[in-house]
């Protein structure tokens, strides 16, 4: 088995899965992916958000399928392609994509932070941009996409504020999070 794909502690690197929607390149942190499976039919959910394709149950686990093109205002997808299955915030979510181009190991220094014209704090879903082989790969904030569709799945700021002031600790914390929403909440 080739273990070169595994990241060592302290390398300041992450792996990005590059995927395609039409001819556009997007990315997701590999650490957020459970698996990638071929598209399979889904059961539509009545009165669901327009970006929700439906639900399906591979291996007896219910998974919500999200039409990523719809979320990014790029039209709708046909019944082919792949599902990128993720698990975060205790949710199993499948993102419908056209194809997968590969995995790239990048340094955090190579990730360009999108400016305000690309990523408005309220509506932007990009956490960064990486230039790879003369193309730009836009890294998406999948937590924000899901939170925009179903706000109750995101961080509940009011509940955190209700906890009140906390005593600060001198213990250093290493954070390798690429969610713009979480970074904004922490820095506020």
N, C-alpha and C positions, 0 to 999 in steps of 0.2 A: 504494500500500500504506500502510495506517495504521501508523505506527511508534510511536504513543502507548503501545502495549502494552509496548514495550521499556523495561526499567528502566535508568536511568542510574546510573553509578558514584556511590557516596556518598549515595544518596537514603535509605538505611536502610529500604528497602521490599522486599517480596517479593510474588509473586503466588501466590494460593491457588486451586486448582481445587476448587470446591464440587461434591460429588456426593451422591447419595441412596441410602440403603438403607432400604426401606420409607418411612416419613415422617421419618426421621432424617437430619440434615445432617452431613456429614463433609468434611474437606478434606485436600489434599495439596499440597505445594510444587510449583509448575509445573515448576521446574528438574529435578525427578526424573522427569518424564514424557517418554517417547519419542513416544507417539501414543495415540489413543483409537480403538478400532475396535468395530464391532457384534459382539455375541456370536457365536461360531461353535462348532460341536461340538468337543469335546475327546476325546482318547483316555485312558480311565482308566488309572492306573498301579497295578499290583498292590502290595499292602502299603504303600501311601503313607499319609502322615499324613491324618487325616480332613478337614482343611481344603484338601487338594490336590484340585482337581477333575480334573486330568489335564494332558496336554500337547497342543500343537497346533503347526503349522508354517506360519505365514503367511510368504510370501517366503523360504522355505528356511531359516528360523531357528527352532530349537526354543525354545518358550516354555512355562514352567510356569504353569498357571492356578490361582489361589487363590480359594476361595470365601470372600469377605470376611465375609459374614454368619455363616458357621460360625466364623471366627476371633473374631468379636466376640460370639459366643454369642447370635445373633439368629435362629437357625433356618438354613434352607438356601435357596438361590436356585434359581429355575427356569431353563429354557433360553432366556432372553431377557435383554435389557439390553445392557450394554457391557463391554468390557475396557479398563481403563486399563493401558497397557503402560509399565513402568518399566525402568530399567537402573541398577543400583547394585551395588557390590561385584562387578562383572563378571558379573552375573546379569541375564537378561531374564525378568521376572516380569509376568504379567497378573493384575490384581485385578478380579474380577467385581463390578460394581456395577449398580444398577437404572437410574440415569439421571445425567446431568450437569446441574447448574443454572447454571454459569457460572464465570467467572474474576474474582476480586476482588483488587485491589491494596491491600495493607495495610502499615502501618508496623509495625516490630517492637515499637514501644511499645503498639500496639493488641492485641497478643497477650497473653492472660491465662495465666499459668502455672497449670496445674491443681494443686490442693492434694492432700494425702495421701489425702483421702477419695475423690477422683476417680482419682488416679494413683499407686497404690502403686509404689514403685521397682522391685519385682521383677516385677510382673504388669501394670502399667499400660502402655497403648499410645497414650496421648495426649501430644503434645508441647506443646499449647497449645489455647486456645479463643479464637475471635474472635466478637464480636457484630456481626452484619450484618443490616440490615433487620429488627430486632426478633426475630431468631432467633440461636441459638448454633450455630456451626460448630465441630465438634471436629476439630482437626488431628491426624491419626494418624501414629504413628512406624512407617512401613512397613519400615524396616530391622529393628526389633524384632519385628514380626510375622513376617517371614521367618526371623529368627534363632530365634524361639520354635518355629517349625515344623521348621527344620533348623539346629540349633546350629552345625554345622560351617561354615555360611556367614557367621557373624558374626565379630567381632573375637576373636582368640585372645589373651586376656590373658596366659596362661602363656608364650606365645612372645614376647610383648613384654617380660615380666619377665626372660626368659632373656637378653635383650640387655644387661641390666645398666644401671648408672648411665651417664648421658650428660652431657656438658658442656653447660651452659645457654648459649644464645645471646642476645644483646641485640637481635637483629633482631625487630621487632614482627610479629605474625601477625594478619591479619584473618580471623576465622572467622564464616561465615554458615551454620552448620549447625543443623538443627532436630531432630537425633536425640538424644533424651534419653539413650539408651545411650552414645553417643559422648561427650556432655557429662559424664556421670557418670564415665566412664573417664578423661577428661582432668583433671577436678577432684580425683580421688582421689590 
